[in-house]
């Protein structure tokens, strides 16, 4: 009887061990599934693949303008020159916003960009913005760009393809401008 009881206990232990092993394997498989479906898993990989062409466009635009690179990371945070958007100066934010607006216009097919507060750039940096917009319209990335700002006086020299409209005392004047 004692021997039979020991054999019964041994069979029970073996069954419990097998059941524990099966449950352990299931827990491991469910953990793998949970990790794959977590924000850092498959959704993150899909997001990274979707953001990559956008970041490539931002890099190209920054190179054209001679500006620092704007990027969107996996947490959908904007950086400019590897600094978080909230830490940027007003001028840096304008540049990052401009790069983002042009990239969106180009990739969405909208092909129109409207930019305000052009005057936050120092006068030496303003030609970079014009160069960027001209390059984007020449290479077919965008069709039209409207850029507004408060200036002391009309810009003296404008490249071909740029039209300047001066508004003073609520009246629109056309200073000497290149053909649009």
C-alpha positions as CSV (number, residue, x, y, z in Angstrom):
1,X,0.0,0.0,0.0
2,X,2.8,2.4,0.9
3,X,4.5,1.7,-2.5
4,X,1.2,2.3,-4.3
5,X,0.7,5.6,-2.5
6,X,4.3,6.7,-3.5
7,X,3.6,5.7,-7.1
8,X,0.4,7.7,-7.0
9,X,2.2,10.8,-5.5
10,X,4.9,10.4,-8.2
11,X,2.3,10.4,-11.0
12,X,0.6,13.4,-9.5
13,X,3.9,15.3,-9.3
14,X,4.7,14.3,-12.9
15,X,1.3,15.6,-14.0
16,X,1.7,18.8,-12.0
17,X,5.2,19.4,-13.5
18,X,3.9,18.8,-17.0
19,X,1.0,21.1,-16.5
20,X,3.4,23.8,-15.0
21,X,5.7,23.4,-18.0
22,X,2.8,23.9,-20.4
23,X,1.5,26.9,-18.5
24,X,5.0,28.4,-18.4
25,X,5.3,28.0,-22.2
26,X,1.9,29.7,-22.7
27,X,3.0,32.6,-20.4
28,X,6.1,33.0,-22.4
29,X,4.2,33.1,-25.7
30,X,1.6,35.5,-24.4
31,X,4.5,37.7,-23.1
32,X,6.0,37.7,-26.6
33,X,2.6,38.7,-28.1
34,X,2.1,41.5,-25.4
35,X,5.6,42.9,-26.2
36,X,4.9,42.8,-29.9
37,X,1.7,44.7,-29.5
38,X,3.0,47.2,-27.0
39,X,3.8,50.7,-28.1
40,X,7.4,49.8,-28.3
41,X,6.7,46.8,-30.5
42,X,5.1,46.4,-33.9
43,X,3.3,49.8,-33.7
44,X,6.6,51.5,-33.1
45,X,8.1,49.7,-36.1
46,X,5.2,50.7,-38.3
47,X,5.5,54.3,-37.1
48,X,9.2,54.4,-37.7
49,X,8.7,53.1,-41.2
50,X,6.1,55.8,-41.9
51,X,8.1,58.6,-40.3
52,X,11.3,57.7,-42.2
53,X,10.3,59.3,-45.6
54,X,9.1,62.4,-43.8
55,X,12.4,62.8,-41.9
56,X,14.3,62.2,-45.2
57,X,12.3,65.1,-46.8
58,X,13.0,67.3,-43.7
59,X,16.8,66.5,-44.1
60,X,16.7,67.4,-47.8
61,X,15.0,70.7,-47.1
62,X,17.3,71.6,-44.3
63,X,20.3,71.0,-46.6
64,X,18.8,73.2,-49.3
65,X,18.3,76.1,-46.8
66,X,21.6,75.5,-44.9
67,X,19.7,75.1,-41.7
68,X,19.9,72.5,-38.9
69,X,17.9,69.3,-39.4
70,X,14.3,69.0,-38.1
71,X,13.1,65.5,-37.2
72,X,10.2,63.7,-35.7
73,X,11.1,60.9,-33.4
74,X,9.2,57.7,-32.5
75,X,7.4,59.5,-29.7
76,X,6.2,62.1,-32.2
77,X,8.4,64.8,-30.7
78,X,9.9,67.5,-32.9
79,X,13.5,68.3,-32.7
80,X,15.6,70.9,-34.5
81,X,19.3,70.5,-34.5
82,X,18.8,67.6,-32.0
83,X,17.1,70.0,-29.5
84,X,13.6,69.5,-28.4
85,X,11.1,72.0,-29.9
86,X,10.1,73.5,-26.6
87,X,13.8,74.6,-26.0
88,X,14.2,76.4,-29.3
89,X,14.4,80.1,-29.8
90,X,11.6,81.8,-31.8
91,X,13.8,81.9,-34.9
92,X,14.6,78.2,-34.6
93,X,11.0,77.4,-34.1
94,X,10.1,79.3,-37.2
95,X,12.7,77.4,-39.2
96,X,11.5,74.0,-37.9
97,X,7.9,75.0,-38.6
98,X,8.8,76.1,-42.1
99,X,10.6,72.8,-42.8
100,X,7.6,70.8,-41.4
101,X,5.1,72.9,-43.4
102,X,7.0,72.4,-46.7
103,X,7.4,68.7,-46.1
104,X,3.7,68.3,-45.4
105,X,2.7,70.4,-48.4
106,X,5.1,68.3,-50.6
107,X,4.2,64.8,-49.3
108,X,0.4,65.4,-48.9
109,X,0.1,66.7,-52.5
110,X,-1.3,70.1,-51.2
111,X,1.7,71.8,-52.7
112,X,0.9,75.2,-51.0
113,X,2.7,76.7,-48.1
114,X,1.7,79.7,-46.1
115,X,4.2,81.1,-43.6
116,X,3.8,84.0,-41.3
117,X,6.3,85.8,-39.0
118,X,9.1,85.8,-41.6
119,X,10.4,88.8,-39.7
120,X,11.6,86.7,-36.7
121,X,14.6,85.7,-38.8
122,X,17.5,88.1,-38.7
123,X,18.0,89.9,-42.0
124,X,21.0,87.8,-43.0
125,X,19.0,84.6,-42.6
126,X,16.0,85.7,-44.7
127,X,17.6,84.9,-48.1
128,X,18.0,81.3,-46.9
129,X,14.2,81.0,-46.5
130,X,13.7,82.5,-50.0
131,X,16.3,80.2,-51.4
132,X,14.5,77.2,-49.9
133,X,11.1,78.2,-51.2
134,X,12.5,79.0,-54.7
135,X,14.2,75.6,-54.8
136,X,11.0,73.8,-53.8
137,X,8.9,75.6,-56.4
138,X,11.6,75.0,-59.1
139,X,12.0,71.3,-58.4
140,X,8.2,70.7,-58.3
141,X,7.9,70.1,-54.5
142,X,5.4,72.9,-54.1
143,X,3.5,75.1,-56.5
144,X,3.0,78.3,-54.4
145,X,4.3,79.8,-51.2
146,X,3.0,82.8,-49.3
147,X,5.3,84.3,-46.8
148,X,4.3,87.2,-44.5
149,X,6.1,89.4,-42.1
150,X,6.4,92.9,-40.6
151,X,9.3,94.7,-42.2
152,X,10.7,98.2,-42.0
153,X,10.7,98.6,-45.8
154,X,10.3,96.6,-48.9
155,X,13.1,94.2,-49.8
156,X,15.5,96.0,-52.2
157,X,16.6,92.9,-54.2
158,X,14.3,90.1,-55.1
159,X,15.2,87.1,-57.1
160,X,13.2,86.3,-60.2
161,X,10.0,84.5,-59.4
162,X,9.3,86.3,-56.2
163,X,6.5,88.9,-55.9
164,X,6.5,91.3,-53.1
165,X,3.3,93.0,-51.8
166,X,3.8,96.0,-49.4
167,X,0.8,97.0,-47.2
168,X,1.1,100.3,-45.6
169,X,-1.8,102.1,-43.7
170,X,-4.1,99.4,-45.0
171,X,-3.3,100.1,-48.6
172,X,-1.6,97.6,-50.9
173,X,1.3,98.9,-52.9
174,X,3.4,97.0,-55.4
175,X,7.1,97.9,-55.0
176,X,9.3,97.1,-57.9
177,X,9.2,93.3,-57.9
178,X,10.5,90.5,-60.1
179,X,7.9,88.8,-62.3
180,X,6.1,86.0,-60.4
